[in-house]
Amino acid sequence: MKHFSKSLLLILFMGGFVFATTPTNNKNIRKHPKPSRVSASTGTPLCAGVLPWNSSVAYYTGYEVVYNGHKWKAKWYSYNNTPNGDPYGVWEDEGACN
């Protein structure tokens, strides 16, 4: 059995058909480093140490970014999806930066 731990399987549901594909050219997709969490009790600003969102970076579940003065957390894998406040979207707004 082939091991798929490092490959990404994308499944799209369109009109009752399922399309599955794996990306073939991942050379240009950069992984965003996952920042460590900062305790709210330390008085450190909410966005301290969190990198800005970048459209050419692949983000995975739990990664955090700063975009338009807010801190956002990825609910699942995201590539080139702008944080926008959509409750059904990829990004969860964690609040305004201090």
Buried (B, 14 or more C-beta within 10 A) or exposed (E): EEEEEEEBEEEEEEEEEEEEEEEEEEEEEEEBEEBEEBEEEEEEEBBEEBBEBEEEBBBBEEBBBBBBEBBBBBEEBBBEBBBEEEEEBBBBBBEEBE
